[in-house]
Amino acid sequence: MRKTEAVWHKFPEETPPDGIPILVTWKGENDSFEVTPGVWKFDKFTGGMFSHPYDWVATPIAWAELPEPYKPEEGIK
């Protein structure tokens, strides 16, 4: 069995590729942590920012590429 793991990159030491969907780990208030989908948008004036589907204050601390989608074994539809 093949195990799939996310490879986390510390942010801001490593910035993600521009414009592709990724996973983002956020540190929120009260030392809470959450993982959400997001996209890094480069900006030459600010360096860039993450977009995410939530409206809350949090700090991005890491990002990871999305895993490959599930593909059923041959013969299974």
N, C-alpha and C positions, 0 to 999 in steps of 0.2 A: 504494500500500500504506500502510495506517495503522499507525503505530508506537505501541506502548503502553509508557509509562514510569511507574515509580513516582515519585511526588512525595514526597520525604522531608521530614519535619518534625523539627527538632531537639528532643530531649527533655532537660530538662524545660521548656524555654522555651515549647513548645506541647504541651498534653496532648490525647490523642485523645478522640473521643466515647466515652461510657460504654457498655460492654456489646456492642459490635459487633466482629466479627472484623477484624483488621488484620495487617499485617506489622510485625515489630519487628527492628531491628538491635541486636545485643548486642556489647559489648566484653568479652572474657573475659580470662583469665589469659594472660600472655605476649603481650599485644597482639593476640590473635586476634579475628576478627570473624565473626559468624554472623547469618543472617536466619532467623527462625522465624515461624510464625503465632502470634498472641497475642490477648488481649482485655484492655482497660483496665477495671479495676473501681474506681470512685470510692468513697472512704471519707472521711467528714467528719472523722475523727480524724487519719488519716495523710495524707490528700490523695489516696491511691489507690495501686494497684499493678497490674503486668502479670501475667497468668497465661500460662503457656507449657507445652508438653508435655515439658520437660526438667528434670532434677534436677542442675543445676550452677550454680556461682557466676558471675554475669556482671552487667554494668551496662547497662541500656537506654540507648541514645544517640540513637535516632531511630525514628520510626514512619511508616507509609504506609498509605493506604487500599488495599484489595484491588482489583485491576483487574476490569473487567466480564468475565463468563465468555465463552468463545468461542461464537459463534453461526455455524453454517455458512451459506453463501450460499443464497439462495432456490433451490429445486429440488433441493438436496442433502439427503439424509436420512441 
